[in-house]
Amino acid sequence: MNDGNDTFIKQTTYPTDATPRSVRVENINGDDELDIVVANTESNNVGIFLNKGDGNFTDQRTYSTNSNPFSIIITDVNDNNKLDIIMAHRNSVGILYIDFI
């Protein structure tokens, strides 16, 4: 995190599944805090780290996908005012509708 003096404090790491390839930051659960979404390519899943509001994140919660997600975009694709995760796979495109968070 930036400490406000153009420097960063100590790095904090959060474990992911195999081969995290794409990362996005969005307010996934509507709590006005930015969350982290990662495409775990070799594990065939997308991981979500929810912001605890204190500069820390929850452990990764994973959601299965088709083979090898490598790129993600986050937007509301079904007009329900909730963000959804669109991911590119090796041979397809998939959508995770975030009605479950």
N, C-alpha and C positions, 0 to 999 in steps of 0.2 A: 504494500500500500504506500501511496505517496504521503509523506509526512507534512506536506504543505510548504516545505522549504526547498523544493526542486530536488529532493532526494527521496529514496525509497527505504523503508524499514525492511528488516529481515524477511526473506522469502518464506512463504508458507506453501507447502505442497499438499495436494490431496490425491490419494491413489485412484487410478482409473483402471479399466480393464485393458486388454491387450491392444496396443497400437492406436492410441488416440490420435486422430488425424485432423479433425475439424472442431473448432471451439467457437461458440457464440455466447454472448452475454445479453440477457433480456429479463424483464420482470415476468417470469413464467406464471406465478401463482397469484398475481394481482395484489401483492402486499406492499407495493411501491419500493421494493428492494430488488436489485439486480441479481439474477441467478445465473449459474453457469450450465451450459448444455454442451456435451462433447459426443462426437461420433467415435465409438470404439470399433475400429474397422475389423480387426482380427477376431473380436469377440462377438460380432454380429449383434451389437446393441447400441443404444443411445443412453448416455448417463446424464442425470440431472443432479446438480448440487444446489440445494436451496439456501439462500442467504438467511442467516440467523439474525441479521440486523445489527450485528456488532463487529462486522469485518470478518466474520468466520462463516463457514458453510457447513451444511450437513454432510454426512457420508453420502457417497454416490448412490442414487437409486437408479436401477437400470431397467430398460424396456427393450424387449427383443425386436429385432428388425430382420429384413431379408438379408441376403449375403452381403457382407462387407460395406457398410455405410461409410462413405468417405467425405461427404460434403453435406452441410446442413444449412437451412435457412429457416427463420422463425417469423411467422406472420399468421394472421387470422384468415384461413382459407374458406371457412364455412359460415362467416358472418354471424358468429354467436358471441362476439366481443371477448373471446378467449384466444390466446395465441396457440398456434399449432406448429409442429416441427415437420418440415419437409426435408427428406434426405435423398441423396443420390446413392444408389447401390451400383454394384458391378454391372447388372443388366436391367435395372428398373429404377423407378422412383417410388418412394413410400411416404405416407403421411401418418404421423402420430397426432391424433386429436387430443388436446390436453383438457379433457373434461374430467380427468381422473385425479388431478393434483389438488 
